[in-house]
Amino acid sequence: MTMIYLPDSAPGPEMSTLSASPPSLSGARIAVLDNGKPNAGVAMVRAANTLASRTGATVSLVTKKGPQGQSANAAEPMARDIFERLTDEADLVITGAADCGSCTAYSVQDAIELERAGIPAVVMTTTMFEPIATTLSANFGLADTRRLVMPHPIGGTDEATLHQWADAATDQLISLFTTGA
């Protein structure tokens, strides 16, 4: 009996590697790409500001991911004009928050697109969604996507607690940007 194999889907994405990590963050321009999830901006801006103050970097851009920096559905890719601004105005990007299924998928995709353009990008995710972020990273072509794992949930958590979490994550953020791990 002859068997014919007919693949049901197209090949997966081409696998990528992380963009080069800077040896130092001093003088680096950090951007925050906010997907509009509740408290995402609060946590990421605090993390970026704390990182900048510890390393001599600067926060150069804080933007939503929609066209012209407007709010967008978290379950959509970043707008093309925002991608161009990030590649022009930032050396490093923090994106997220990856704390639901669809927003995790698009935050991971945004980070991978930035990494492929040579911009180290960290996805801020939570303990509940880190396994999903890990799986999606591999499925989307960059298994080693830089992930900053915060406690869950980000939305609904008070600002003081978010600031504590962001401050406590600074050493991990430094490591993610300088070594990729």
GUDO-812986 format. One record per residue (C-alpha): x, y, z; residue number from 0. Coordinates in steps of 0.02 Angstrom, whole numbers, plus 50000, padded with zeros to 5 digits. Example, Ala and Ser with C-alpha at 12.3 -4.5 7.8 and 13.67 -1.06 7.14 Angstrom:
<sites>
SITE	50615	49775	50390	0
SITE	50684	49947	50357	1
</sites>
This chain:
<sites>
SITE	50000	50000	50000	0
SITE	50065	50172	49952	1
SITE	50046	50313	50078	2
SITE	50049	50494	50027	3
SITE	50094	50626	50154	4
SITE	50008	50793	50131	5
SITE	50065	50923	50258	6
SITE	49921	51017	50336	7
SITE	50012	51179	50369	8
SITE	50152	51288	50311	9
SITE	50324	51269	50390	10
SITE	50348	51360	50555	11
SITE	50440	51525	50568	12
SITE	50626	51535	50538	13
SITE	50716	51523	50704	14
SITE	50805	51680	50762	15
SITE	50933	51722	50894	16
SITE	50935	51865	51018	17
SITE	51008	52028	50959	18
SITE	51177	52072	51034	19
SITE	51171	52126	51216	20
SITE	51263	52286	51258	21
SITE	51412	52261	51375	22
SITE	51350	52408	51479	23
SITE	51185	52498	51496	24
SITE	51268	52666	51533	25
SITE	51205	52791	51405	26
SITE	51078	52670	51333	27
SITE	50907	52733	51280	28
SITE	50765	52632	51357	29
SITE	50589	52632	51284	30
SITE	50428	52565	51358	31
SITE	50301	52488	51238	32
SITE	50137	52482	51334	33
SITE	50001	52368	51266	34
SITE	49869	52457	51370	35
SITE	49832	52318	51493	36
SITE	49782	52384	51665	37
SITE	49938	52437	51762	38
SITE	50057	52381	51623	39
SITE	50124	52557	51603	40
SITE	50139	52583	51791	41
SITE	50247	52427	51813	42
SITE	50352	52448	51655	43
SITE	50386	52635	51675	44
SITE	50440	52606	51855	45
SITE	50554	52463	51798	46
SITE	50627	52572	51660	47
SITE	50655	52721	51775	48
SITE	50736	52613	51910	49
SITE	50845	52528	51779	50
SITE	50897	52697	51710	51
SITE	50941	52768	51880	52
SITE	51044	52614	51926	53
SITE	51141	52603	51762	54
SITE	51160	52778	51691	55
SITE	51037	52741	51550	56
SITE	50893	52858	51504	57
SITE	50710	52826	51470	58
SITE	50692	52896	51295	59
SITE	50514	52846	51248	60
SITE	50355	52785	51332	61
SITE	50219	52741	51207	62
SITE	50063	52640	51180	63
SITE	50073	52515	51037	64
SITE	49934	52587	50928	65
SITE	49959	52706	50781	66
SITE	50040	52870	50834	67
SITE	50062	52801	51010	68
SITE	49876	52788	51043	69
SITE	49800	52650	51145	70
SITE	49769	52490	51049	71
SITE	49697	52319	51078	72
SITE	49829	52222	51175	73
SITE	49793	52076	51058	74
SITE	49864	52164	50905	75
SITE	50042	52190	50845	76
SITE	50123	52358	50872	77
SITE	50087	52486	50738	78
SITE	50218	52508	50602	79
SITE	50250	52691	50648	80
SITE	50282	52638	50829	81
SITE	50404	52504	50772	82
SITE	50497	52637	50671	83
SITE	50502	52756	50820	84
SITE	50568	52620	50933	85
SITE	50707	52573	50812	86
SITE	50753	52758	50792	87
SITE	50738	52814	50974	88
SITE	50784	52664	51081	89
SITE	50927	52545	51113	90
SITE	50824	52434	51230	91
SITE	50636	52404	51246	92
SITE	50526	52340	51387	93
SITE	50357	52279	51322	94
SITE	50201	52200	51395	95
SITE	50111	52164	51501	96
SITE	50096	51983	51451	97
SITE	49965	51931	51577	98
SITE	49828	51856	51470	99
SITE	49833	51735	51324	100
SITE	49812	51852	51176	101
SITE	49912	51995	51249	102
SITE	50053	51873	51289	103
SITE	50054	51815	51108	104
SITE	50067	51991	51039	105
SITE	50191	52053	51169	106
SITE	50304	51906	51125	107
SITE	50283	51942	50939	108
SITE	50324	52126	50966	109
SITE	50481	52080	51063	110
SITE	50537	51958	50929	111
SITE	50511	52087	50792	112
SITE	50619	52211	50889	113
SITE	50753	52079	50922	114
SITE	50759	52039	50736	115
SITE	50786	52225	50704	116
SITE	50935	52224	50823	117
SITE	50847	52300	50976	118
SITE	50857	52196	51136	119
SITE	50679	52182	51202	120
SITE	50611	52113	51366	121
SITE	50432	52051	51384	122
SITE	50360	52087	51555	123
SITE	50251	51936	51596	124
SITE	50181	51861	51755	125
SITE	50205	51697	51845	126
SITE	50038	51633	51779	127
SITE	50080	51672	51597	128
SITE	50267	51637	51592	129
SITE	50241	51457	51531	130
SITE	50131	51523	51390	131
SITE	50260	51657	51347	132
SITE	50395	51523	51341	133
SITE	50294	51411	51225	134
SITE	50244	51555	51112	135
SITE	50424	51616	51102	136
SITE	50478	51448	51032	137
SITE	50327	51437	50917	138
SITE	50357	51612	50848	139
SITE	50541	51580	50811	140
SITE	50642	51647	50959	141
SITE	50641	51522	51101	142
SITE	50758	51629	51206	143
SITE	50647	51784	51207	144
SITE	50698	51890	51357	145
SITE	50560	51875	51489	146
SITE	50546	51973	51651	147
SITE	50430	51872	51761	148
SITE	50329	51972	51887	149
SITE	50203	51910	52016	150
SITE	50025	51890	51956	151
SITE	49917	51990	51931	152
SITE	49981	52157	51868	153
SITE	49807	52223	51833	154
SITE	49713	52254	51995	155
SITE	49871	52268	52101	156
SITE	49900	52433	52191	157
SITE	50034	52553	52128	158
SITE	50145	52540	52283	159
SITE	50155	52351	52264	160
SITE	50190	52365	52077	161
SITE	50332	52485	52116	162
SITE	50404	52361	52243	163
SITE	50395	52220	52115	164
SITE	50476	52326	51979	165
SITE	50614	52385	52096	166
SITE	50648	52206	52153	167
SITE	50663	52150	51971	168
SITE	50799	52274	51924	169
SITE	50945	52152	51941	170
SITE	50853	52025	51832	171
SITE	50816	52162	51705	172
SITE	51000	52212	51700	173
SITE	51047	52030	51670	174
SITE	50917	52007	51534	175
SITE	50980	52158	51439	176
SITE	51167	52127	51462	177
SITE	51176	51937	51448	178
SITE	51008	51885	51376	179
SITE	50975	51774	51527	180
</sites>
